[in-house]
Amino acid sequence: MVMGQLDAAAKAYRAAEVAVQRAEETATARLKAARDARAEARHRLAEAIVDAAREGTRQVDIIRITGYSRERVRTILRAAGVEPD
C-alpha cells in the first residue's frame, strides 16, 4: 500500500511539473503577443499623431487626447519631420 501511495504521489508530482512547464510556455507566448500588440498600437498612435498634426490639429489637443507629454509628442513629430507649433 505504501508503494502504491509513493508511486501515485510521484506520478502526480511529475504531472504537476509538466503542467507548470506548459503554463509557463503559454504565459510566455501570451506575454510576447501582448507586447507585440502594444508595440504595433504605439506605432499606429505615433502615425495618427503625425497625421493629426499635419492636418492642423493643435498640439494641446493631441496631448489631451493621447495622454502623452508635450515633450513626447514633440519627439514623435520631430522624428517624422514635423515641426510642432
Phi, psi and omega in degrees: 000317180298320180295324178294320178293319179297315179298315180296318180294320179295317178296319179296321179295315179298319178296321178294321177299315178297319180298319178296315180299315179296319179297319178296318179296317178296316180296320179297316179295318179294320179296318178298316179298318179294319178294320177297318179296321178296317179297318178295318179296321178298317179297315179297322178295318178298318177298319180293323177297314180296314179300316180298317180296319180294333179273001174100006177294134181292144181301322180299325178287322176299317180298315181298316184289318185276332186082002177284156175286162177303317181295321179296317178298316179299319179299315180298315181295316180297320179298333179266003179082018179254126176274121180291158179284000000 
